[in-house]
């Protein structure tokens, strides 16, 4: 409930006050109040209205305490409806999708793309600073400073809530696409913690992407992004066993895959790819479709997947793409060829600290029969990951060697 309601509560306060830092503090105080009162008094009939009222009172208290230094509280109280966007009624559920409005606000053009993504993950998805830092492969202190600067920038820019139907969103949409992708990825494979999946977070990313796709149905990259999410999420029930341990794609029970989601995702890929310019999300969706349409692991068309990854590397180069290409090359042309791609990534400071680099290298070394090196690489990957299920899986692979 907190994940669902927070964006609505924060948006209501931002529309009235505009101070993101102060509004976020007030929203957090409302959460504290709810955690203390609801277990005793019961959940109110209108939780959102309750949270907005309490957060609003906390914000007024903040302004009152600051009144000795400024006249902000008086200015806010005198503001006419034309001076501010209308605040949603606090006594009833707001019909608008405030989550999407907040998402678009966080993609403010005055922010860098990385700051847009980080702020959205914090404000909309409710991820911790540590989780966001892990997604960006940077220290937590660095991410904390980045988010703080982003809040200050937005608060000083008199934030405006754009509509997804507007034609001049420009670079905000690219940032929104990236945000939705990162939120889904964190839900699909948590960067830390005791569980591999956070289904509600992944489903929230899909819901938001559907909402944006309804507003912009001709956006082929957005279509590709939604298809990618659906095709990936379709495998969720097969990705862990009854103990919560990771089950790699090779050993998944494909009868557990969601055929309806696969059908919808494949249809979207087929509708988007022939139209206009092909983008990275469309290519990733096409790769996911190749995996989803293979009836067994042996039926996987690795040559086609390799071609698609090479196309992706041309239009959106990056170490993560190269790592995935190494897997595809290793499966289509042999582990030695795949290792040649991976070895280049070991010179990348960012990737040498990422557990998946060593996990892929370990897998290819195992395929090549270099057992001792493979075991060491599995152990290094297990040491670097903060996901407990991934640690268990990687350590078990090392133990098996």
C-alpha positions in Angstrom: 0.0 0.0 0.0 2.8 2.4 0.8 4.5 1.8 -2.6 1.2 2.4 -4.3 0.1 5.5 -2.4 3.4 7.3 -1.9 3.6 8.9 -5.4 0.0 10.2 -5.0 0.8 11.7 -1.6 4.1 13.3 -2.8 2.5 14.7 -5.9 -0.3 16.3 -3.9 2.2 18.1 -1.7 4.5 19.0 -4.6 1.6 20.6 -6.5 0.9 22.8 -3.4 4.3 23.6 -2.1 6.9 22.7 -4.8 9.7 21.9 -2.3 10.7 18.3 -3.1 13.0 17.8 -0.1 10.5 19.2 2.4 7.6 17.4 0.8 9.4 14.1 0.8 10.3 14.6 4.5 6.6 15.3 5.2 5.5 12.2 3.3 8.0 10.1 5.3 6.6 11.5 8.6 3.1 10.5 7.4 4.4 7.0 6.9 5.7 6.9 10.5 2.3 8.2 11.8 0.5 5.5 9.8 2.8 2.7 11.1 2.0 3.8 14.6 -1.7 4.5 14.4 -3.1 2.0 11.8 -2.2 -1.1 13.7 -4.1 0.3 16.7 -7.0 2.2 15.1 -7.3 0.1 11.9 -6.6 1.1 8.2 -8.8 4.1 7.3 -11.5 3.8 4.6 -9.5 6.2 2.4 -5.8 5.6 3.2 -4.6 8.0 0.5 -6.7 10.9 1.9 -5.5 10.1 5.4 -1.9 10.1 4.3 -2.2 13.4 2.3 -3.9 15.2 5.2 -1.2 14.1 7.7 1.6 14.9 5.3 0.1 18.3 4.6 -0.1 19.0 8.3 3.6 18.0 8.7 4.5 20.3 5.8 2.6 23.2 7.4 4.5 22.5 10.6 7.8 22.7 8.7 6.8 26.1 7.2 5.6 27.4 10.5 9.0 26.5 12.1 10.7 28.4 9.3 8.4 31.4 9.5 11.0 33.3 11.5 13.3 33.2 8.6 10.8 33.7 5.8 7.2 34.4 4.9 6.7 31.2 2.9 3.8 29.9 5.0 1.9 33.2 4.6 2.7 33.2 0.8 1.3 29.7 0.4 -1.8 30.4 2.4 -2.5 33.5 0.3 -1.9 31.8 -3.0 -5.0 31.8 -5.2 -6.1 28.7 -7.2 -4.7 30.3 -10.4 -1.2 30.5 -8.8 -0.9 26.8 -8.2 -2.1 23.6 -9.8 -5.2 22.3 -8.1 -4.3 19.9 -5.3 -6.3 16.6 -5.4 -9.1 16.5 -2.8 -7.7 15.0 0.4 -10.9 13.3 1.4 -11.3 11.1 -1.7 -9.2 9.0 -4.0 -7.7 11.1 -6.7 -8.8 9.8 -10.2 -5.6 10.9 -11.9 -2.5 8.7 -12.3 -0.3 10.8 -10.0 2.4 8.2 -10.3 2.9 8.9 -14.0 2.7 12.7 -13.4 5.5 12.4 -10.8 7.5 10.2 -13.1 7.4 12.8 -15.8 8.2 15.6 -13.3 11.4 13.7 -12.2 12.5 13.6 -15.8 13.0 17.4 -15.6 15.1 18.7 -18.6 17.3 20.6 -16.2 18.6 17.3 -14.8 21.1 15.0 -16.4 19.8 11.6 -17.5 21.4 9.8 -14.7 19.9 12.2 -12.1 16.5 11.9 -13.7 16.6 8.1 -13.4 18.0 8.2 -9.8 15.4 10.7 -8.6 12.5 8.8 -10.1 13.7 5.5 -8.6 13.7 7.3 -5.2 10.5 9.3 -5.4 8.3 7.0 -7.6 9.5 3.5 -7.0 10.6 3.9 -3.4 14.0 2.3 -3.9 16.6 3.0 -1.2 19.7 5.0 -2.1 21.7 1.8 -1.7 19.6 -0.1 -4.3 19.8 2.8 -6.7 23.6 3.0 -6.2 23.8 -0.7 -7.0 21.8 -0.3 -10.2 24.2 2.4 -11.3 27.3 0.6 -10.1 28.5 3.7 -8.0 29.1 4.1 -4.2 26.1 4.9 -2.1 27.6 8.3 -1.0 27.9 9.3 -4.6 24.3 8.4 -5.3 23.1 10.2 -2.2 24.7 13.5 -3.4 23.3 13.0 -6.9 19.8 12.6 -5.6 20.1 15.6 -3.2 21.3 17.8 -6.0 18.4 16.7 -8.3 15.9 17.5 -5.6 17.4 21.0 -5.2 17.3 21.6 -8.9 13.7 20.6 -9.3 12.6 22.6 -6.3 14.3 25.7 -7.7 12.8 25.3 -11.1 9.1 25.8 -10.1 8.1 22.2 -11.1 5.3 21.8 -13.5 3.5 18.5 -14.1 3.4 17.8 -17.8 0.8 15.5 -19.4 2.0 12.4 -21.3 -0.2 13.5 -24.2 1.9 16.6 -24.7 3.9 16.6 -27.9 6.9 18.6 -26.6 8.1 16.3 -23.9 11.3 15.8 -25.8 14.1 14.3 -23.8 11.9 13.6 -20.8 10.5 10.5 -22.6 14.0 9.0 -23.1 14.6 9.4 -19.4 11.2 8.0 -18.6 11.9 4.9 -20.8 15.2 4.4 -19.0 13.5 4.8 -15.6 10.8 2.3 -16.3 13.5 -0.2 -17.6 15.6 0.2 -14.4 12.6 -0.1 -12.1 11.5 -3.3 -13.9 15.0 -4.7 -13.8 15.3 -4.1 -10.1 12.0 -5.9 -9.6 12.9 -8.8 -11.9 16.3 -9.3 -10.3 16.8 -7.5 -7.0 20.3 -6.1 -6.7 20.4 -7.0 -3.0 18.4 -8.8 -0.3 17.1 -12.3 0.5 14.8 -12.7 -2.5 15.5 -12.7 -6.2 12.2 -11.2 -7.3 10.1 -8.2 -6.3 7.0 -9.0 -8.3 5.1 -5.9 -7.2 7.9 -3.6 -8.3 8.2 -5.3 -11.7 4.4 -5.2 -12.2 4.3 -1.5 -11.2 6.9 -0.8 -14.0 4.7 -2.8 -16.4 1.6 -0.9 -15.3 3.3 2.5 -15.7 4.7 1.5 -19.1 1.2 0.4 -20.3 -0.2 3.7 -19.1 2.4 5.7 -21.1 1.9 3.4 -24.1 -1.8 4.1 -24.1 -1.0 7.8 -24.3 1.7 7.3 -27.0 0.8 4.2 -29.0 2.9 5.1 -32.0 6.1 5.3 -30.0 7.9 2.2 -31.3 10.6 2.2 -28.7 8.0 2.4 -25.9 6.2 -0.6 -27.6 9.5 -2.4 -27.6 10.1 -1.6 -23.9 6.6 -2.9 -23.0 7.2 -6.1 -25.0 10.6 -6.6 -23.4 9.0 -6.4 -19.9 6.1 -8.7 -20.8 8.4 -11.3 -22.3 10.8 -11.2 -19.4 8.2 -11.2 -16.7 6.5 -14.1 -18.4 9.3 -16.3 -17.0 9.0 -15.2 -13.4 7.4 -18.3 -12.0 10.2 -20.5 -13.3 13.1 -18.4 -12.2 13.2 -19.7 -8.6 12.5 -23.1 -7.0 10.4 -23.8 -3.9 13.4 -22.7 -1.7 13.7 -19.4 -3.4 17.0 -20.4 -5.2 17.8 -19.1 -8.6 17.0 -21.4 -11.6 19.0 -20.4 -14.7 17.2 -20.2 -18.0 18.7 -23.5 -19.2 17.0 -25.5 -16.4 13.7 -23.6 -16.2 10.4 -25.5 -16.5 9.0 -23.8 -19.6 5.5 -25.0 -18.8 5.5 -22.4 -16.0 6.0 -19.6 -18.4 3.1 -17.3 -19.0 2.0 -18.0 -22.6 -0.5 -15.1 -22.7 2.2 -12.6 -21.8 4.5 -14.2 -24.3 1.9 -14.0 -27.1 1.2 -10.3 -26.3 4.9 -9.5 -26.2 5.8 -11.3 -29.4 2.9 -9.5 -31.2 4.2 -6.2 -30.1 7.7 -7.0 -31.3 6.4 -8.0 -34.7 4.3 -4.8 -34.9 7.1 -2.5 -33.9 10.2 -3.8 -35.7 9.1 -3.3 -39.3 8.2 0.3 -38.6 10.6 3.2 -38.6 14.0 3.2 -36.9 14.9 0.3 -34.8 15.9 1.2 -31.2 17.7 -0.7 -28.4 14.5 -1.7 -26.6 13.0 -3.2 -29.7 16.2 -5.2 -30.2 16.2 -6.4 -26.6 12.6 -7.4 -27.0 13.4 -9.3 -30.2 16.1 -11.2 -28.2 13.6 -12.0 -25.4 11.2 -13.2 -28.1 13.8 -15.6 -29.4 14.2 -17.1 -26.0 10.5 -17.2 -25.3 9.6 -18.9 -28.5 12.1 -21.7 -28.0 10.3 -24.8 -26.8 13.5 -26.1 -25.1 16.9 -24.8 -24.3 18.4 -26.8 -27.2 15.9 -25.1 -29.6 17.3 -21.6 -28.8 18.4 -19.8 -32.0 21.7 -18.5 -30.7 22.9 -17.4 -34.1 20.0 -15.1 -34.4 20.4 -13.8 -30.9 24.1 -13.2 -31.6 23.2 -11.1 -34.7 20.7 -9.1 -32.7 23.2 -8.4 -29.9 25.7 -7.2 -32.6 23.1 -4.9 -33.9 22.4 -3.7 -30.4 26.1 -3.1 -29.8 26.3 -0.9 -32.9 23.4 1.4 -31.9 23.7 1.3 -28.1 27.3 0.2 -27.2 28.1 -0.5 -23.6 29.8 -3.0 -21.4 26.6 -4.6 -20.3 25.6 -5.2 -24.0 29.1 -6.7 -24.6 28.7 -9.0 -21.7 25.4 -10.4 -23.1 27.0 -10.7 -26.5 29.8 -12.8 -24.9 27.2 -15.3 -23.7 25.5 -15.4 -27.2 28.9 -15.8 -29.0 29.9 -18.5 -26.5 26.7 -20.5 -27.2 26.8 -20.0 -31.0 30.5 -20.1 -31.8 32.0 -21.9 -28.7 33.2 -20.8 -25.2 36.7 -19.8 -26.4 35.1 -17.1 -28.7 32.9 -16.0 -25.9 35.8 -15.7 -23.5 37.6 -13.4 -26.0 34.7 -10.9 -25.6 34.7 -11.2 -21.8 38.4 -10.8 -21.4 38.1 -7.3 -23.0 35.7 -6.3 -20.2 38.1 -7.2 -17.4 40.0 -4.0 -18.4 36.8 -2.0 -17.6 36.9 -0.7 -14.0 33.2 -0.7 -13.7 32.6 -4.2 -15.1 35.5 -5.9 -13.2 33.6 -4.9 -10.0 30.3 -6.3 -11.3 29.5 -9.9 -10.2 27.8 -10.8 -13.6 31.1 -10.3 -15.5 32.8 -13.0 -13.4 29.6 -15.2 -13.5 29.6 -15.2 -17.3 33.3 -15.8 -17.4 33.0 -18.7 -15.0 30.2 -20.3 -17.1 32.3 -20.0 -20.3 35.4 -21.3 -18.5 33.4 -24.3 -17.3 32.1 -24.9 -20.8 35.7 -24.8 -22.0 36.8 -27.4 -19.4 39.0 -25.0 -17.4 37.5 -26.1 -14.1 39.9 -24.5 -11.7 39.6 -21.1 -13.3 35.9 -21.5 -13.5 35.6 -22.3 -9.8 37.6 -19.2 -8.8 35.5 -17.0 -11.1 32.2 -18.4 -9.6 33.6 -17.6 -6.1 34.6 -14.1 -7.1 31.1 -13.5 -8.6 29.5 -14.8 -5.3 31.7 -12.4 -3.3 30.7 -9.4 -5.4 26.9 -9.8 -5.5 24.6 -8.5 -2.7 21.7 -10.8 -3.7 21.5 -13.8 -1.3 19.8 -16.2 -3.9 22.5 -15.3 -6.4 25.3 -15.9 -3.8 23.8 -19.4 -3.0 23.6 -20.3 -6.7 27.1 -19.1 -7.6 28.6 -20.8 -4.5 26.8 -24.0 -5.4 28.3 -23.9 -8.9 31.7 -23.4 -7.4 31.2 -26.3 -5.0 30.1 -28.5 -7.9 33.5 -28.0 -9.5 
